[in-house]
Amino acid sequence: VKDLVFVSALETAKKYVPEMRKVADIVVVTYHGGFECDLSCGDPTELLTGENEGYAIATQVEGIDALVTGHQHRVIAQKVNGVPVIQPGYRGAFVGEISLEVEKVDGKYTVISSEAKLHPTEDVPADPAVLEMFSDLQAEVEDWLDTPVGKVVGDMTIKDPHAARLSEHPYIEFINKVQMEASGADISGTALFNNDGRGFNSEIRMRDVITNYIYPNTLAVLKVSGEDLRKALERVATYFIVENGQAVFNPKYVEPKPQYYNYDMYEGIEYTLDFTRPFGDRVTRLEYHGKPVQDTDELEVVTNQYRAVGGGNYSMFKPEKIVREVQIDMTELIAEYLRKHPVIEATVNNNFKTVVK
């Protein structure tokens, strides 16, 4: 961004924690990001892009008494380098607690012991007063969620998320169609974000749109080379490995946090991923309009904003390659598409294939 400088959280902590230590007895760092390394041994668990720097903050910045983290939706309560750290899941599933026992010495308080805990909220009853306060609004929201927005001819339900990633699924093809129409690009990539989405039944309500497309993504169109696109597909192909003749999701992308949202499936090209081959050499077919894609070809690809700026370690995609954006949340774009096309067909064109044997 012109005239703005963004400093990493690590560098910011290194600058300000020592200054705060001079005037404060206790220093607590609250950090939206998560952890980039294994908390037990310090080995990197992802590319060190700066997206997550919690481990570095806890181990490289002196003077932190407690560290609160987030972003990754992990469930963490432990000590790192002697610093109590928490990450309380997501959607209010846990309440994090860090307890500090302090002792006054020479007029200053010093932490002599600490503990990190997580308290599950699943069995905690909702406060009746709060429920009453928002009851009218809740009723309006429920009515809106139950609003019919379209119908499906055929089967667009997701019965097996694993299978839906290995062979083209009508729901994924539909999402790519929405992205292509909204952006004007004729190549589109999207993901099945988690294993909870169930696709669409014969009647689609707004609730179905939101429970399947769970992120408030906007769209961006990139102008990329054929080489970029091939590299992106090679990155996609690392998400599966073959065990006993079966494709399984690479454990590297399940622990410490499931990353199903980074396995993209494309429309507008024809391609084959051979999971039996070595990483980096798994794209055995890549065609556009029936012709092999050359490294020097220029192509327009629409994807979500997170991916377009390289999110998910797709380093071949960069902000400077974005040629236009659609600044409307995808849930709204999906609903608008269904208003224009109130009856959709559950179809696939089988433009991609995966090989496991």
N, C-alpha and C positions, 0 to 999 in steps of 0.2 A: 504494500500500500504506500503510495507516494507520501513522502515526508513523515512517515511513521516508522519507528524502530521497535521491533518486538524482541525482547530479551527473554531468554529461557527461564523457566521457573527455578532451575538449579542455580544459575548465575544470580538471579534476583535474591534467592535465599542466602547465597554466599555473601552478598553485599549487605543485606538488611538484618539478618539474624545477629551478627556481631554488634551492630549499632543498637539493636533492641536490647541485647544482653547488658549493655552498659547502664540502662535505665529501668530494666524490668527484672523481677526475681524469677518469673516463670515465662517461658516462651513456647507457645503452641503454634504450630504451622498447620493451616488448613489449605489443602491443595486439591484442586479438582481432578488432577491426573492420577494415574495409577502407578504400577510397578513394572519396570522393564527387565528385571532380573529375578531369578529364583531366590526367594527370601532366605533359604537355608544355606546356599553355597555361593550365591552371587553371580552365577552363570547367566548370561543374557538369555531371555526367553523370546525376544523379538529383535528386529532391527532397531538400532538405537537412533531413532529419528527425532527424538525430543518430545514425541507425543506423550510418553510416560517417563517420569524421572524420579519417582518416589524412592527407589532404592538408592540412587545417587544422593538424593537430598538427605536421607537418613544416615548414610555412611560417610559423606564428604563434608557435611556442614556441622561444625561444632556448635553446641549450645542449644540444641532443640530438645525440649522436654517431652513433647508429644507431637505426633503427626497424624492428621486426619486426611484420608485419601478418598478417591472416587473413580469415576469415569469407566472403569472396567466392569463394574457390577459384581465384583468378587466378594466373597465372604471371608474377611481376614480380621483377626484379633491376636496379635502377638508382639514380640519385640524384634526389632532389627537394629543391630549395633547398639543394643541397650535402650533404644528408643521405643516406647509403646506406640504401635500403629494400629489403625482400624480402617476397614473398608466394609460398610454395612449393607452389602448386596444392592438391591434396587427396589423401587416402588414401595418403600417403607417396610420391607420384609423384616428388617432388623433395626434396632436402635443401638448405636455404638456408645460405649462408655469407656473412658480412660480415667482411672483413679490415680491421683498423685498424692503420696504422703510426703508432707513437707516438714522441715524443722527450721526453727529460727536460730541463726548463728550470727553473732555480731551485728544484729539489726537487720539481717537479710534472710529471706526464706530460701531454703535449698531443698530440692527433691531428694529424698533418701530411699524411696521405693515407688514403684509404679506397676500398674496392671491394666491390660486392655481386655474388654469383654464385649460380647454382642448379645443382645436380648431379642429373641424372636417375638414378633408381634402377632403371629397367626392366631393364637388363642386369647388375645387381649380383646375384650368386647369394645365395640365402638361407643363413644361418649354420646348418650341420648341427646344432650343439649346441643352438641355440634350437628348431629344428624337432623335435628329439628330446625336448626338455623339454616341449613342448606336444602331442606326437603323440597321446596318449590323449584329451586334451580335443578336439583337432581331429577325431578319429574320431567322438566323441560329437556334435559340432556337425554334421558331415556327415550322420550318421544322422538327426539331427533335421531338417535341411534337406530330406532326402529323404522325410520323412513325408508320405504322401498325405492331403490335407485335403478334396478334393472333385472333382467331375467337371463337365464342360461339355457340354451338348447344343447343337450348332451351332458357329459360329466366333467365338471371342473373342480371336483373335490380332490384334496390331497390325502390319500390314505397311507402313503409311505413316503416320508420326506427324503429318505435315502435314495429311493428309486427315482424320485422326481428330480434329483440332481444328476443322475446318470443317464436318463433318457428324457427327451423334451416333454414337458408337461403343459397342458392347455393353460393353466393359470400363469405360468412363466411367460408363455407366448403372448398371452393377453397383456401382461404388464409391459412387455417390450413394445407391443403395438401402441399402447397408450403413450409411451415415451417417444416413439417415432412420430406419431401424429402431433403431439404437443410441441415437438422441437423442430420438425422438418428434416431430421437426419434419417438416413435409411439403414443405419447400423445402430443397434442398441444392445446394452448389456445391463442385466439386473441379477439379483440374487434371491434365493429363498432364505430369509433372514434368520430363521430359527426352525426348530422342529415342532413348534406349537401351531403354526398356521394350518388351516384345514381347507383352504381354497374357498370356492363359492358353491353353494347349493343352487337349486333351480331358481330360487328367488333371492336376489341380492339386496341386502339392507345396508345402510351406512355403517352399522356395527360390523358387518362382515369386511367392509373395506378397511376399517381401522384396525381390526384384530389381525388381519393378514399383512397389511402394509404398516408396520408398527413405527417407522421412523418418520420424522417431519422433514423428509428430504425435498430439496428442489433439484432441478435438472441443469446440467451443463453440457454443451456440445463442444467436443474437442476436435481439432484438426490434427490428425496423427499420421505417421508414416506406416507403411505396411510392416516395417520392422517393429515399430512400437506395438502394433496390434498383435503380432506374433509373440512378442515378449510378454504382453499381457496374458495371452492364452497359455504360455508356458508357466506363468505365475499361477494361473487358475489350475493348471494340471498338477501342481504340487500338493493340492488339497486332498488327493486320494492316493493311497498306496494299495498294493495287492497282497493279500494274505490268504494262503490256501485256495488260490484261484478266485477269490472274491475281492471286490473293491471295498475298502473300508476308509472312513475319513481319517486322514493323517492325524495321529495322536498329538502331534506338535501344535495342531490348530484346535484341539479340544481342551487341553490343559496348558496353562492354568485357567484359561477362559475360552469357551467355545467361540469360534470365529466363522460360523456358517455363513454369515453375511458377507464374507470376502470371497466366496466361491461364485463367480459370475457366470451366467449363461447368456449367450448372444443370439440375436436375431439379425438377419440381413446379410449374413455370411454363411458359408458352409464349411464346417471344420470337423476334424477327428482328433480326439485326444487318446493316446495309447498309454495307459497307466502301467504297462509292463516295461516301458522303456525308461532310461535314466532321466532324472530331472534335467530340464533344459533341452531335452530332445524328444518331447512327447507330442508335439503338434505335427502330425503326419499328413494332414490335409488342411489347406486354408484357401478358400476360393471366395471371390466376390463377383456376383453376376455371372457365375459359371466359369470364371477364369482364375488361374492361380494368382494369389496376391504376391506382388513383388515388394522387396524391401523399400523401394523408392516410391511406391504408390502413395498418393495423398488421399486420406479417407476422413469422413466426418462420422464421429461416434458419439452417441448420447448416453450418458450414464448419470448417476446421482452425483451431487456436488462433492460429497465425501470422497468418492472414487476419483473424480475428475482432478482433484488437487493432489492425488497420490496416496490417499488414505488406504490402509490395508497393505502398505508396502508395495504399491504399484508405482514404482519410481519412474516408469516410462510415461506416466501421466503427470502433467505439471500445470500449474495455474496459467502460465504463459501460453499454453496450447489451447486454452478455452477461447472459442470464437463467438459464442453467444450463450445466454443463460435464460432459463424459464423460471422466474421468481414467484412461482406458485407451488405450494406443497403438493406432493404427489397424491395424497389422499383426495385433495380437491380436484386434481387433474383426472384421477380415476372416476370420481363421481360425475364430473363434467362429461367425460367420454361416454359414460353409461347413459347420461341424459340425451346425448346425441345419437347413441346406438342402444336403445333400450332393450333390445334382444341381441345377445351375443352368442356365438357358437363356440363350443369347446373343441377346438381343432389344434392340430400340430402339423408342421411341415417337415419335421424330422431333419432340420438343417444341421444338427450336430450329432455326433456319435462318440461313444466312449468304448475303449477296448480294454478288457481285463484278462483275456486269455490269448 
